[in-house]
Amino acid sequence: MRYFYSSFVILALGIVGAYFLGGIAAVYITFLLIILEVSLSFDNAVVNAKVLETMDPVWQKRFILFGIPIAVFGMRLVFPLAIVSVASGMGFFETLDVAIHQPGKYEAILKTTEASIFAFGGAFLLMVFLDFFFEEREIKWVRFIEGSKIMKHFSAVANIELILAILTGIVLGHITQDFTVLLAFMYGVLLHSLLGMLDHFLSTETVRSGIAGFVYLEVLDASFSFDGVIGAFALTSNIFIIMIGLGVGAMFVRSLTLYFVEHKTLSVFRYLEHGAHYAIGILAFIMLIKINLHISEVITGTIGIGLITLAFLHSIWENKRAQDKTL
């Protein structure tokens, strides 16, 4: 439980803050937002843990120390404000004033940019999934796919992840006929590739570069937060309630990440990483589909948690079967 102490402290402060902002109704909405954030980002915790395991302990601590305020205030408050500011041509503090006093106008402007937001976030998450999917590994979960001859042939193709991502972007461009969406998608692909290049130059054979890893995790967190920030307006237009609810949820995701790293959870439950990445792949495609079609965040979160639960249960069954063989 010690990994969750800070999260429960932030939860208590968040409840008090929500109560002063809007009474019991605001507290109830805050709890709904926390559930929304955790359900959408549970797979994020698994992937974060995998990356943190390969980082220097100093940078692991820095990710927790600096990553929390960035996740709570940066990605759930400042970043949406910055997007609306750029989209509307208003100054940042003018945008903040509009968000406080004219929340309907703020929401409307944010909605006009959601296609580009989903394209960028979907592209980045798609690259995360493809990198994992085509990486050679001993442990395979969905064996008839991951261990197939077709998979081996595709994995041998140089830059197969980039090729598939670009093809997806071209199809998306033809479907939407929107250059802004296509550009946002390509920026997401480019950013992932640049972070990979930075990591390659700065990492050792066993330890991921602290700088590259930190930036990668923050961008990954941002990609997961897009869905929650936009979906939160279905519950409330108060940006501070949204920040509190999603921020507290992000804290619990960070606590889960620490728990997974310290307890070597990904080593014990062999398929957990697979389940998380498959969930990320589905989330990426859902974000791209949402450019033209509304899909409830409940569906997205349920699919993510469902896949991870399935991977968790399958891991337990495999561990038990392996233990029975040794007896």
C-alpha positions as semicolon CSV with decimal commas, in nm:
position;residue;x (nm);y (nm);z (nm)
1;M;0,000;0,000;0,000
2;R;0,294;0,237;0,051
3;Y;0,305;0,298;-0,324
4;F;-0,044;0,448;-0,307
5;Y;-0,005;0,671;0,002
6;S;0,071;0,983;-0,202
7;S;-0,218;0,907;-0,438
8;F;-0,463;0,882;-0,148
9;V;-0,331;1,212;-0,007
10;I;-0,385;1,381;-0,344
11;L;-0,728;1,214;-0,361
12;A;-0,825;1,362;-0,023
13;L;-0,706;1,709;-0,127
14;G;-0,886;1,672;-0,459
15;I;-1,215;1,582;-0,290
16;V;-1,187;1,886;-0,063
17;G;-1,108;2,109;-0,361
18;A;-1,396;1,965;-0,565
19;Y;-1,638;2,017;-0,275
20;F;-1,548;2,387;-0,250
21;L;-1,582;2,422;-0,627
22;G;-1,923;2,261;-0,662
23;G;-2,038;2,072;-0,356
24;I;-2,137;1,705;-0,346
25;A;-2,222;1,700;-0,716
26;A;-1,866;1,808;-0,804
27;V;-1,722;1,539;-0,573
28;Y;-1,932;1,274;-0,749
29;I;-1,817;1,393;-1,093
30;T;-1,457;1,391;-0,967
31;F;-1,488;1,022;-0,875
32;L;-1,631;0,946;-1,221
33;L;-1,338;1,128;-1,383
34;I;-1,089;0,933;-1,170
35;I;-1,246;0,607;-1,285
36;L;-1,241;0,731;-1,647
37;E;-0,872;0,821;-1,629
38;V;-0,761;0,497;-1,461
39;S;-0,964;0,282;-1,701
40;L;-0,822;0,461;-2,005
41;S;-0,465;0,465;-1,876
42;F;-0,425;0,130;-1,697
43;D;-0,234;-0,005;-1,994
44;N;-0,021;0,310;-1,977
45;A;0,095;0,202;-1,630
46;V;0,209;-0,134;-1,766
47;V;0,407;0,021;-2,052
48;N;0,551;0,289;-1,822
49;A;0,674;0,014;-1,591
50;K;0,843;-0,166;-1,880
51;V;1,028;0,152;-1,982
52;L;1,118;0,248;-1,624
53;E;1,276;-0,094;-1,567
54;T;1,536;-0,009;-1,832
55;M;1,611;0,341;-1,700
56;D;1,879;0,453;-1,458
57;P;1,748;0,467;-1,095
58;V;1,820;0,843;-1,084
59;W;1,591;0,902;-1,381
60;Q;1,330;0,670;-1,236
61;K;1,309;0,901;-0,934
62;R;1,306;1,210;-1,157
63;F;1,016;1,067;-1,355
64;I;0,816;1,031;-1,034
65;L;0,924;1,367;-0,891
66;F;0,877;1,581;-1,204
67;G;0,639;1,354;-1,392
68;I;0,357;1,391;-1,139
69;P;0,316;1,772;-1,165
70;I;0,357;1,749;-1,542
71;A;0,087;1,481;-1,560
72;V;-0,154;1,657;-1,322
73;F;-0,111;2,023;-1,415
74;G;0,070;2,009;-1,748
75;M;-0,124;1,748;-1,945
76;R;-0,464;1,790;-1,777
77;L;-0,479;2,173;-1,751
78;V;-0,199;2,365;-1,924
79;F;-0,181;2,153;-2,240
80;P;-0,555;2,174;-2,328
81;L;-0,542;2,549;-2,257
82;A;-0,240;2,583;-2,488
83;I;-0,421;2,392;-2,767
84;V;-0,727;2,617;-2,741
85;S;-0,502;2,924;-2,725
86;V;-0,324;2,831;-3,049
87;A;-0,646;2,724;-3,225
88;S;-0,835;3,041;-3,134
89;G;-0,550;3,292;-3,160
90;M;-0,617;3,409;-2,804
91;G;-0,345;3,461;-2,545
92;F;-0,292;3,189;-2,286
93;F;-0,435;3,388;-1,993
94;E;-0,724;3,511;-2,208
95;T;-0,797;3,146;-2,285
96;L;-0,785;3,067;-1,913
97;D;-1,036;3,346;-1,849
98;V;-1,266;3,208;-2,120
99;A;-1,235;2,856;-1,972
100;I;-1,340;2,987;-1,629
101;H;-1,616;3,229;-1,730
102;Q;-1,728;3,090;-2,068
103;P;-1,671;2,713;-2,040
104;G;-1,910;2,644;-2,329
105;K;-1,699;2,853;-2,566
106;Y;-1,380;2,690;-2,440
107;E;-1,525;2,342;-2,494
108;A;-1,643;2,435;-2,844
109;I;-1,295;2,554;-2,948
110;L;-1,132;2,243;-2,802
111;K;-1,380;2,026;-2,993
112;T;-1,278;2,193;-3,321
113;T;-0,921;2,069;-3,269
114;E;-1,006;1,716;-3,155
115;A;-0,958;1,563;-3,503
116;S;-0,594;1,678;-3,510
117;I;-0,546;1,577;-3,146
118;F;-0,676;1,226;-3,212
119;A;-0,464;1,198;-3,529
120;F;-0,145;1,294;-3,344
121;G;-0,213;1,077;-3,038
122;G;-0,336;0,786;-3,248
123;A;-0,023;0,795;-3,465
124;F;0,211;0,797;-3,165
125;L;0,029;0,510;-2,993
126;L;0,016;0,316;-3,321
127;M;0,395;0,339;-3,345
128;V;0,427;0,220;-2,983
129;F;0,215;-0,083;-3,067
130;L;0,389;-0,163;-3,398
131;D;0,733;-0,137;-3,236
132;F;0,627;-0,398;-2,982
133;F;0,435;-0,616;-3,229
134;F;0,727;-0,663;-3,470
135;E;0,998;-0,692;-3,204
136;E;1,149;-1,040;-3,180
137;R;1,081;-1,195;-2,838
138;E;1,085;-1,539;-2,681
139;I;0,753;-1,507;-2,499
140;K;0,453;-1,503;-2,731
141;W;0,095;-1,456;-2,620
142;V;-0,129;-1,490;-2,928
143;R;0,092;-1,760;-3,078
144;F;-0,101;-1,822;-3,400
145;I;-0,032;-1,458;-3,492
146;E;0,298;-1,377;-3,321
147;G;0,458;-1,711;-3,412
148;S;0,322;-1,741;-3,766
149;K;0,540;-1,761;-4,081
150;I;0,374;-1,448;-4,219
151;M;0,473;-1,261;-3,903
152;K;0,834;-1,376;-3,940
153;H;0,846;-1,254;-4,301
154;F;0,701;-0,914;-4,213
155;S;0,930;-0,875;-3,910
156;A;1,230;-0,926;-4,137
157;V;1,133;-0,624;-4,350
158;A;1,340;-0,314;-4,264
159;N;1,136;-0,029;-4,109
160;I;0,814;-0,231;-4,133
161;E;0,662;-0,025;-3,846
162;L;0,726;0,301;-4,028
163;I;0,593;0,164;-4,358
164;L;0,265;0,048;-4,200
165;A;0,225;0,375;-4,010
166;I;0,275;0,582;-4,326
167;L;0,028;0,363;-4,516
168;T;-0,224;0,416;-4,234
169;G;-0,164;0,792;-4,256
170;I;-0,221;0,791;-4,635
171;V;-0,549;0,598;-4,594
172;L;-0,653;0,840;-4,317
173;G;-0,575;1,136;-4,545
174;H;-0,789;0,993;-4,826
175;I;-1,078;0,923;-4,590
176;T;-1,079;1,258;-4,412
177;Q;-0,961;1,476;-4,703
178;D;-0,817;1,698;-4,431
179;F;-0,456;1,812;-4,466
180;T;-0,443;1,927;-4,101
181;V;-0,536;1,578;-3,980
182;L;-0,279;1,416;-4,211
183;L;-0,011;1,658;-4,092
184;A;-0,092;1,591;-3,725
185;F;-0,069;1,215;-3,790
186;M;0,271;1,248;-3,956
187;Y;0,395;1,465;-3,668
188;G;0,299;1,185;-3,427
189;V;0,494;0,929;-3,635
190;L;0,791;1,164;-3,666
191;L;0,803;1,239;-3,293
192;H;0,808;0,868;-3,206
193;S;1,087;0,808;-3,459
194;L;1,291;1,104;-3,327
195;L;1,259;0,980;-2,969
196;G;1,375;0,637;-3,083
197;M;1,675;0,793;-3,255
198;L;1,760;1,001;-2,947
199;D;1,735;0,691;-2,729
200;H;1,962;0,500;-2,967
201;F;2,236;0,762;-2,946
202;L;2,217;0,820;-2,570
203;S;2,146;0,470;-2,433
204;T;2,384;0,195;-2,332
205;E;2,313;-0,170;-2,415
206;T;2,120;-0,231;-2,095
207;V;2,003;0,109;-1,971
208;R;1,765;0,338;-2,156
209;S;1,875;0,701;-2,170
210;G;1,721;0,902;-1,887
211;I;1,643;1,204;-2,104
212;A;1,498;1,007;-2,395
213;G;1,306;0,775;-2,163
214;F;1,162;1,065;-1,962
215;V;1,044;1,250;-2,274
216;Y;0,906;0,927;-2,422
217;L;0,701;0,856;-2,109
218;E;0,565;1,210;-2,095
219;V;0,460;1,201;-2,463
220;L;0,304;0,860;-2,404
221;D;0,113;1,000;-2,107
222;A;-0,002;1,295;-2,320
223;S;-0,129;1,059;-2,589
224;F;-0,335;0,871;-2,330
225;S;-0,464;1,193;-2,173
226;F;-0,617;1,330;-2,496
227;D;-0,911;1,091;-2,483
228;G;-0,979;1,162;-2,117
229;V;-0,955;1,542;-2,143
230;I;-1,197;1,564;-2,434
231;G;-1,428;1,294;-2,297
232;A;-1,439;1,467;-1,957
233;F;-1,654;1,747;-2,103
234;A;-1,939;1,497;-2,126
235;L;-1,944;1,511;-1,745
236;T;-1,851;1,873;-1,667
237;S;-1,728;2,190;-1,837
238;N;-1,539;2,310;-1,526
239;I;-1,170;2,281;-1,621
240;F;-1,061;2,268;-1,255
241;I;-1,292;1,975;-1,177
242;I;-1,156;1,805;-1,490
243;M;-0,798;1,869;-1,379
244;I;-0,865;1,737;-1,027
245;G;-1,043;1,422;-1,144
246;L;-0,805;1,331;-1,424
247;G;-0,504;1,443;-1,220
248;V;-0,591;1,218;-0,927
249;G;-0,648;0,935;-1,174
250;A;-0,304;1,002;-1,323
251;M;-0,155;0,983;-0,973
252;F;-0,300;0,635;-0,921
253;V;-0,163;0,530;-1,259
254;R;0,183;0,650;-1,147
255;S;0,145;0,452;-0,823
256;L;0,055;0,141;-1,023
257;T;0,364;0,198;-1,235
258;L;0,588;0,208;-0,926
259;Y;0,422;-0,104;-0,787
260;F;0,478;-0,293;-1,114
261;V;0,846;-0,190;-1,125
262;E;0,927;-0,269;-0,761
263;H;0,749;-0,605;-0,763
264;K;0,880;-0,709;-1,106
265;T;0,518;-0,767;-1,202
266;L;0,592;-0,786;-1,573
267;S;0,839;-1,069;-1,513
268;V;0,599;-1,267;-1,295
269;F;0,297;-1,218;-1,521
270;R;0,452;-1,288;-1,858
271;Y;0,163;-1,179;-2,081
272;L;0,076;-0,854;-1,905
273;E;0,300;-0,650;-2,134
274;H;0,142;-0,814;-2,438
275;G;-0,210;-0,735;-2,317
276;A;-0,119;-0,372;-2,255
277;H;0,031;-0,326;-2,602
278;Y;-0,263;-0,493;-2,775
279;A;-0,487;-0,254;-2,580
280;I;-0,270;0,037;-2,697
281;G;-0,300;-0,081;-3,057
282;I;-0,679;-0,092;-3,031
283;L;-0,683;0,248;-2,857
284;A;-0,474;0,393;-3,141
285;F;-0,722;0,274;-3,403
286;I;-1,018;0,392;-3,192
287;M;-0,864;0,739;-3,171
288;L;-0,824;0,747;-3,550
289;I;-1,182;0,622;-3,601
290;K;-1,308;0,891;-3,360
291;I;-1,196;1,156;-3,608
292;N;-1,515;1,078;-3,804
293;L;-1,721;0,866;-3,565
294;H;-1,803;0,907;-3,196
295;I;-1,703;0,613;-2,976
296;S;-1,774;0,622;-2,604
297;E;-1,478;0,634;-2,366
298;V;-1,655;0,358;-2,170
299;I;-1,599;0,122;-2,464
300;T;-1,233;0,224;-2,493
301;G;-1,165;0,179;-2,123
302;T;-1,351;-0,152;-2,107
303;I;-1,151;-0,297;-2,397
304;G;-0,821;-0,189;-2,237
305;I;-0,898;-0,330;-1,893
306;G;-1,050;-0,642;-2,050
307;L;-0,737;-0,726;-2,250
308;I;-0,507;-0,667;-1,953
309;T;-0,730;-0,879;-1,728
310;L;-0,726;-1,157;-1,988
311;A;-0,346;-1,137;-2,014
312;F;-0,319;-1,140;-1,633
313;L;-0,539;-1,448;-1,594
314;H;-0,359;-1,628;-1,877
315;S;-0,025;-1,551;-1,706
316;I;-0,151;-1,704;-1,380
317;W;-0,272;-2,014;-1,564
318;E;0,064;-2,053;-1,745
319;N;0,256;-2,008;-1,419
320;K;0,043;-2,272;-1,250
321;R;0,086;-2,511;-1,541
322;A;0,464;-2,462;-1,538
323;Q;0,470;-2,521;-1,161
324;D;0,268;-2,843;-1,198
325;K;0,519;-2,974;-1,455
326;T;0,808;-2,932;-1,212
327;L;0,633;-3,132;-0,940
